[in-house]
Amino acid sequence: MIKSPMTVLQGKTIALGITGSIAAFKAAELASALTQAGAMVDVIMTEAAQRFISPVTLRAITHRQVATDMWEVPAKFEIEHISLAEAAKVLLIAPATANTIAKLAGGLADDLLSTTALATKAPMVIAPAMNDDMYAHPATQQNIARLKERGVLFVEPSFGRLASGKIGQGRLAKLEEIIGTLSAVLGREGELAGWKVVITAGGTREPLDPVRYLGNRSSGKMGYALVEAARDRGARVILISASDRPAPAGVAVVRVETASQMQVAVAEAVMGADVLIMAAAVADYQAKEVAAQKKKKTDETQYLELKRTPDILQGARGHFVRVGFAAESEDLIANARHKLDEKELDLVIANDITEFGSGFETDTNHVTMISRDGGMEALPLLTKREVADRVLDAIMRLARLRGKKKNHGEGLE
Ligand code: C5P
């Protein structure tokens, strides 16, 4: 869940349509998460939705009126579906039934939600939830395809146990995924709109034999926080991940395992990029020879012969802002400065991994940012998402100094 006060949801009006699926109860948690993130959530419930969950619950959660009935005489004069449609920065329908999806695909407008959907110019995000056979039915799939053609974004239902007891695809997507997609849509107008940002994350694994590998303790949390922060500012993000964590919604992900694979992926991704952030903990050594079969244990002392991995950042050059991380257990600033010079970086993020609440696997981080122009900024202990936002602020400052114009979508000059 996104916890930072700086998320793209803050202060945004979101129309949340809830339809008559058994997953309707999950909409309460969704509305709560959006409200806690600072969004104004205008809930619109279909009649069937109200059979599963009460509007009273949604009103208490959102602290706002819940729209349920087209024919109710409003307290002040306004045509409700028009005012809801105009106020919304995005219309999210979660859960969406096959019936509502069919109505929207056909342009029908016979209740408050479908009239609002037809009247709004805001982008629409739909998270379906239904029986797996209904979801797979050609009628539903064709309706979804029609809506996609019109620019509607879908958050695919997940596989799992359905209300019928069957296992299939039809469960409402995870709330993180729905909120991630919503954030990506809202971020489109952000200050990084038109920028291509490449971010590496996680710890590489260098195989020794088909079973074992050399690895490190990087969880990928810092890199993933950077990915979400850049996405929420409107960037087109390419995540090159050596971590098992699921990719944040709305970003392209390339999965890699070794330093060599990461090098190939980075070389391809940085073409036309504006920023490269190497947050991955890349192994410095790999086995000189990888055994084809599992190595048997013996009573002898074993020696591993290692050779250097390629230095990815050193080799990735171009007209983009290059940012590295320096995870250190001693002489933090001196070592970070050395890396900045050696790899000719624009910015290095120095990270003391011995400190409590900082470094690997934690949700917080304590870093100092050192830039090529001599600037140094020591940040307090912050959540990784907050650190990510501060790093992006620094990158934007550097890019501006180098004369990058906002929102032009091309590499730096
Ligand atoms: O491992 P080291 O502390 O030198 O890492 C500094 C920076 O260089 C990090 O941003 C890391 O992702 C990157 N790096 C790399 N290729 C390597 C080792 C590290 O790009 N082989």
Boltz pocket constraint, residues with backbone or C-beta under 6 A from the ligand:
constraints:
  - pocket:
      binder: B
      contacts: [[A, 259], [A, 278], [A, 279], [A, 280], [A, 281], [A, 282], [A, 283], [A, 284], [A, 309], [A, 310], [A, 311], [A, 312], [A, 313], [A, 314], [A, 323], [A, 324], [A, 325], [A, 326], [A, 327], [A, 339]]
      max_distance: 6.0
